[in-house]
Amino acid sequence: MENNVKIVGITGGIGSGKSTVSKFIEEKGYKVINSDKKAKKLYLENEELKKNLIKEFGSDFYLADGNINKSYIESIVFGEDEASKEKLAKLNRLVHPLVIQDNIDEIDRLVEDGEKLIFVESALIFEINMEEAYDYIICVFSDQEKAIERVISRDNTNKEQILKRMQNQLSPQEKKKKSDFVINNNSTLEELKKATDFVLDLIG
């Protein structure tokens, strides 16, 4: 990587507002790579991955229309027993290396295009020990109840399911401690935008 190129991670807990912060950054003209979108695309389009997922987790992993079966996946990987944790680890081992390689390839293309400041949105930077890949990491932080409210309205899910997902990530408090910058998202969208602009000024 060229010395004058900065790669900045955007992370945070479920429902923290990472994607909103990413949108604000994109509106400023910067490139933001979304790891979650890349994973979803791989689930649907990478035939080798699909074959491995069905082999490992059964044909119920996919719905008849070809989309992933979210409720089935959550039921097998977000339990509190050891078997669920092992299934989640297997899922991550199959998907994350492909996402990381996709991110690297896209960063290389953007650098070739002359980009000097590139952002990568990823919920699991610390969980998969990728913090060393970034020059800076921004943590978007939100109180748990606010985060849960956002996810319920966004995903048509319930509090119990969200809490199970949260338990399988590093706590937002730990993410804050490990990050270079923290953007608090407990107020209005206007305040969130101001906080994002402030951090961009510090990084840029």
C-alpha positions, 0 to 999 in steps of 0.5 A: 500500500502506498504510504500516502494512502489511509485506510479507515475502518468504521465499526460499532455494535448492531444498530449503532448507526454505522451505515448512516455514518458511512452514508454521510462520509460518502456524501462528502465524496469519499469511497466507503466499502461495505463488508456486510453488502459484500458478504450478502453478495457472496452468499448469493453469487459465489457458487463454491461458497454456496456449495460449502454452506449447504454441505456444512449447514444443510439445504435449509441455508437457502430459501427456494427463491435462492436467498439466504434463510435468515431465520434458519441461520440465526436459529443455528448460530446464535444460540448460547450452547457450544454447538451454536458457537462452533457453527458460527465459527465455521460460518465465519471461517467460510465467509470472512476470508472471501470478504477480506480478499474482496475488500483488498481487491477493491482497495487496490482498484481505488488506490489505482484510481487515485483515492488517498482516503478509503473507508471500510465499514465492518461490524467485526473488525476486532472480532476477526483481529483485523485492526492492524489492517487500518490506519484508524478505526472509527467506532459508532457508539449507541446506547443499547436500548436505542440500538435495539429500537433501531434494529426492531424497526429496520429488520422486523425482528424482536428484542430477544433475537437482537440480544442473541446477536449482540452477545456474539460480538465484542461489547460496544464499550470494548469497541470504543476502547479499542478505536481511535475515534468514537462517534456517539449516536444517541441524539439527532441525525443532525448531531450525528452528521456534525460528529461525523464531519468533525472526525473527518476533519481530524482524519483528512 
